[in-house]
C-alpha cells in the first residue's frame, strides 16, 4: 500500500516518522522544505501533491483547518483531480464537520472514499505514536485503514458516518475547555 501524507507540521512530522517505523511506503509533501527533507532522510519519498494523488492508494492530510484541506484536495490542481477511482482520502486535520461532508460529496463524484479522522493527544502523543483517532466514514473503509491509523495512534474508533469524527473531536474539545475553566475557577476560589 502506497501512502501519501500532506502536512508535516508539529503533528504531521512525527506521524510520518511513525508510519515509516511501521514499514509503510510513504511519500510526503509540505510547504516547508526542511520538514520534507527530514522525513525523506528518515526513509520517505518526496513528491508534489499531484504526484501523491497519481501514485498513492491512500492520501492523508494533516493541515491547519477546513480552508487548507479544501485547497489541497479540491483547489486548483488539487490532489483529488489526480487520484484514481477506488483510492481513499483520510483527513486527520481537525476541521468543520460540514466541510468534511462537502469534501466527501465532491470526492464521491470521482469514486474516491473519505474518512474524517481528527486526532487527540497533541505533539507528545504524535511523537510516541499514542494518538487517539475519532473517525467518521463507511465502516468497511475504516476497517481497511484502521491499521494505518494505529501505526500513529493507540486508539482508532469509528464514531459514525462522514463528519462524525470531527463532531466527536468538537465534543472532546468542549469537555477539555470546560475542565480547564473549572480548574481555573477552583484555583481562584482556593
Secondary structure, DSSP 8 states (H G I E B T S, - for coil): -EEEEE--STTHHHHHHHHHHTT-EEEEE-S-HHHHHHHHHTT-EE--HHHHHHH-SEEEE--SSHHHHHHHHHSTT-GGGG--TT-EEEE-S---HHHHHHHHHHHHTTT-EEEEEEEESHHHHHHHT-EEEEEES-HHHHHHHHHHHHTTEEEEEEEESTTHHHHHHHHHHHHHHHHHHHHHHHHHH-
